[in-house]
Amino acid sequence: MRATGLDGFSKGGVAVRIDGDRRTISFHTDIADALVRPFDRAGIDIPIGMTDDGERDCDRLARERLRPHFSRVFTGARRWLWEEFRDPGQANDEALRRGQTRVSRQLWHLGNKIMEVDAFVRANAARDIREVHPELVFLRLNGGMPLPRKKSEEGDALRCTLLKRVGFRDIDRWLTEARIGSGAKRDDVLDACAVALAACEPCGSVPEGTPPLDAHSVPMQIWF
């Protein structure tokens, strides 16, 4: 199994690759560059598949699993937000006019990456590319117990420990390399590792079974 896990950051994306017993990390400018090497399955920490109103069952189910930390799942991604608008205020005015929820500033600023991934996935429909939420992966690695905030010292240390237990022995060196050379943050690297693990050894999904498809036949399902 050749599996790749991707997590985005401001200047590009972190890719963690699992190929048998070998685990490697690399940094890329975009998804096409990150997935240029052959893979059997890829996971990405970004919404894949969108509805017109931003409501997805997979988001709702993921938030339920992560309770009480509901906010760790961003919701409300809609293609028309970024296709039709360049200003979040105008986009939100239109969302309210349509009777929909407003888009958060944090989600709005992910728009370029969301649309980049959306275009790539739709152009590569035959490839196994899945949405993964790293917090769901860390939750199952932690025996279903909620974790502290990932940017806290305690939360960071726990996530590092959990990853080392499942074979990411070079995580400390990777974190140093990321800080010096790429601009990626610690949590970007840790999240990419978790996503790669779910791509290599998926343990479940929300929803289970056959997922609903969006208007472009893209499945809406989050793996962990």
C-alpha positions in Angstrom: 0.0 0.0 0.0 1.4 3.4 -1.1 -0.5 6.0 0.8 -0.1 9.8 1.0 -1.6 12.2 3.5 -1.8 15.9 2.8 -2.4 18.9 5.0 -2.3 22.4 3.8 -0.5 25.5 5.2 -0.1 29.1 4.1 2.6 28.4 1.5 1.5 25.1 0.2 1.0 21.6 1.6 2.7 18.9 3.7 2.8 15.4 2.3 3.5 12.4 4.4 4.0 9.2 2.4 3.7 5.6 3.7 5.1 2.9 1.4 5.4 -0.3 3.3 7.6 0.3 6.3 9.0 3.5 4.8 7.7 6.8 5.9 8.8 10.1 4.4 7.8 13.8 4.4 7.9 16.4 1.7 6.6 20.0 1.2 4.9 21.2 -2.0 3.4 24.3 -3.6 0.1 22.6 -4.6 -1.9 19.4 -4.7 -0.8 18.4 -8.2 2.9 18.6 -7.1 2.2 16.7 -3.9 0.4 13.8 -5.7 2.7 13.5 -8.7 4.2 10.3 -7.3 2.1 7.2 -7.7 -0.1 6.3 -4.8 -2.8 3.7 -4.1 -4.8 6.0 -1.8 -4.5 9.6 -0.7 -6.1 11.4 2.1 -6.6 15.2 2.4 -7.6 17.3 5.3 -9.9 19.6 3.2 -13.6 19.3 2.4 -14.2 17.0 -0.6 -17.6 17.2 -2.1 -19.9 20.2 -1.4 -23.6 21.0 -1.3 -25.2 24.2 -2.4 -26.2 25.2 1.1 -23.0 24.0 2.9 -24.8 21.4 4.9 -23.1 17.9 4.9 -24.1 14.9 6.9 -20.4 13.9 7.3 -19.6 17.2 9.0 -22.5 16.8 11.4 -21.5 13.3 12.3 -17.8 14.3 12.7 -18.8 17.1 15.1 -20.9 14.6 17.1 -17.9 12.3 17.4 -15.6 15.1 18.5 -18.0 16.5 21.2 -17.5 18.7 23.1 -15.0 20.1 20.6 -17.6 20.7 17.8 -15.6 23.7 16.4 -12.7 21.4 15.3 -14.8 20.6 12.2 -15.2 23.6 9.8 -18.6 23.6 8.1 -20.3 25.5 5.4 -18.0 25.1 2.3 -20.0 25.9 -0.9 -18.5 26.2 -4.4 -20.5 29.3 -5.3 -18.9 31.3 -2.4 -15.6 31.3 -4.2 -16.8 31.0 -7.7 -19.0 34.1 -7.5 -17.4 36.3 -4.9 -14.0 37.7 -3.9 -15.2 39.5 -0.8 -16.5 37.6 2.3 -18.9 40.3 3.2 -20.7 40.1 -0.1 -20.6 36.3 0.0 -22.2 36.4 3.4 -24.9 38.8 2.2 -25.8 36.4 -0.5 -25.8 33.5 1.9 -28.2 35.3 4.1 -30.4 36.2 1.1 -30.5 32.5 0.2 -31.5 31.6 3.8 -28.1 29.9 4.5 -25.5 30.2 7.2 -22.7 32.7 7.0 -19.2 31.5 6.2 -16.6 32.0 8.9 -13.5 34.0 8.2 -11.3 31.0 8.9 -13.2 28.9 6.3 -13.3 31.8 3.8 -9.5 32.0 3.8 -9.3 28.3 3.0 -11.3 28.9 -0.2 -8.3 28.8 -2.6 -7.2 25.4 -1.3 -10.7 24.0 -1.2 -11.3 25.0 -4.8 -7.9 23.7 -5.8 -8.6 20.3 -4.2 -12.1 20.3 -5.7 -10.8 20.8 -9.2 -8.1 18.1 -8.8 -10.5 15.5 -7.3 -13.1 16.1 -10.1 -10.4 15.8 -12.8 -9.1 12.6 -11.2 -12.3 10.8 -10.3 -10.8 7.4 -11.0 -8.1 7.8 -8.3 -8.7 7.0 -4.6 -8.6 10.4 -2.9 -10.5 10.7 0.4 -11.3 13.4 2.8 -9.8 12.7 6.2 -10.2 14.7 9.4 -7.0 14.4 11.5 -8.8 15.1 14.8 -10.9 12.0 14.2 -7.7 10.0 13.6 -6.2 11.3 16.9 -9.4 10.5 18.7 -9.3 6.9 17.7 -5.5 6.7 18.4 -6.3 8.0 21.9 -8.9 5.3 22.6 -11.9 7.6 21.9 -10.9 10.1 24.6 -11.1 13.8 23.6 -7.7 15.4 23.2 -6.5 18.8 24.5 -6.3 21.7 22.0 -3.6 20.8 19.4 -1.8 24.1 19.8 -1.4 23.7 23.5 1.8 22.2 24.9 -0.1 19.2 26.3 -2.1 18.6 23.1 1.0 18.8 20.9 2.9 16.4 23.2 0.1 13.9 23.2 -0.3 13.9 19.5 3.5 13.4 19.0 3.3 10.4 21.5 0.4 8.8 19.7 2.1 9.1 16.3 5.3 7.6 17.6 3.3 4.6 18.9 2.1 3.9 15.4 5.5 4.1 13.7 6.3 7.7 13.0 9.7 7.4 14.7 11.2 10.5 12.8 8.5 12.9 13.9 10.9 15.0 16.0 13.3 15.5 13.1 10.4 16.2 10.7 9.1 18.9 13.0 12.6 20.6 13.1 12.9 20.4 9.3 9.5 21.9 8.8 10.3 24.9 11.1 13.6 25.6 9.4 12.8 25.0 5.7 9.2 25.2 4.7 7.1 27.5 6.9 4.8 24.7 7.9 3.7 24.7 11.5 4.0 21.8 14.0 0.3 21.0 13.8 0.5 20.9 10.0 3.1 18.2 10.2 1.2 16.2 12.9 -2.0 16.5 11.0 -0.4 15.2 7.7 0.9 12.2 9.6 -2.6 11.4 11.0 -4.1 11.8 7.5 -1.5 9.5 6.0 -2.3 6.9 8.6 -6.0 7.0 7.8 -5.2 6.8 4.1 -3.0 3.7 4.7 -5.2 2.0 7.3 -8.7 3.5 7.3 -10.6 2.3 10.4 -14.0 3.9 9.6 -15.9 6.8 8.1 -18.8 9.1 8.6 -21.2 8.3 7.2 -20.6 4.6 7.0 -21.2 2.6 3.8 -22.0 4.2 0.5 -21.7 8.0 0.8 -24.0 10.6 -0.7 -22.8 12.3 -3.8 -22.8 16.0 -4.5 -24.0 17.7 -7.7 -20.7 16.7 -9.5 -20.8 13.1 -8.3 -18.1 13.7 -5.7 -18.6 11.5 -2.5 -19.1 13.4 0.8 -17.5 11.2 3.4 -14.9 11.8 6.1 -12.4 8.9 6.9 -10.4 8.3 10.0 
